[in-house]
Amino acid sequence: MARFLLRRLVYLVLLVIVSTSVAYLLAATQLHPRSRYEGRNPPPPPEVVDAALDAVNMNDKTPVTVRFGRWVEGLLHADLGLTIENQPVNDEIGRRMWVSLRLLLIGSIAGSLLGVAAGAYGAVKQYRPADHVLTIFSFVTLSIPTVVLAVLFKNAGIGLNNVLGFTGNTKLLYTTGEITPGLAIWSWEGLINRLAHLVLPSLVLTVIAIAFYGRYQRNAMLDVLGSDFLRTAQAKGLRRTRALVTHGLRTALIPMATFFAYEFALLFVGATFTEKIFGWHGMGEYFVDAVTKSDVNSVAGVTLFVAVLVLIAGFLSDVAYAALDPRVRVS
């Protein structure tokens, strides 16, 4: 298994290098940082614009290969360059990644576990009321755009606060930001306040994850319910519930391992609407703003960050796959 995992790791590292290089070259050739200075009255002198763009390595008059070489040189020293606003990209990513992680951790993990449990239960109870409820819930939830779902939860939170009589700065559920301004982050009151801010956006991500994983897990579980090894396990005296959990669910989780790992990695830039609507300034918002501002270094930095996460996710999914499927261990 060690040789298999080493091959996969080398393969994934090569993919990170290729994808990041392509992303930088696309951003450097398709985005136009110079447009940031156009339309001003009075217009800035061309030499001033060139100097400002040279300072952040985004001057389109400099050959793209030269700019790419400078960016790679900085990358080798753990420096992702400067944003279009002359701020270190490292600092922006370092700050925003923790914002996204706090938002995503509870929602994605809770949604994954509940989705797997619901999907497996729905498969065992196929065509019964519980299965129909899960199917309808999944289809309805997945057919609603995330932005609409987030707005619905936000409005529901506002309505609940009004019904319960919470007004002013003190609320049961908060709909904007990570914490109420003025509170100490690590105080008991601050931690409670953070959790209150976290509830609604986490519910959005949890509901979506339950619908997504529940649907896939149901189909994967149905594929193994009629398998010979389950009938054999029960024929040897193993209780049906234990056989389903020990053998059936474990086998059904094999194709889901990849979904778990990659979905969590991509959520860092995939929760843009949730971050925007609930006022969380995370990686998704940063990436969209970087594209809007033609911020080449920020786009490249976020792409590298996501590529590394996908590398880690891919490697962990291979480890999980090998742990769940003994045939991989001898490959």
Order of alpha helices (4+ residues) and beta strands (2+ residues): alpha-alpha-alpha-alpha-alpha-alpha-alpha-alpha-alpha-alpha-alpha-alpha-alpha
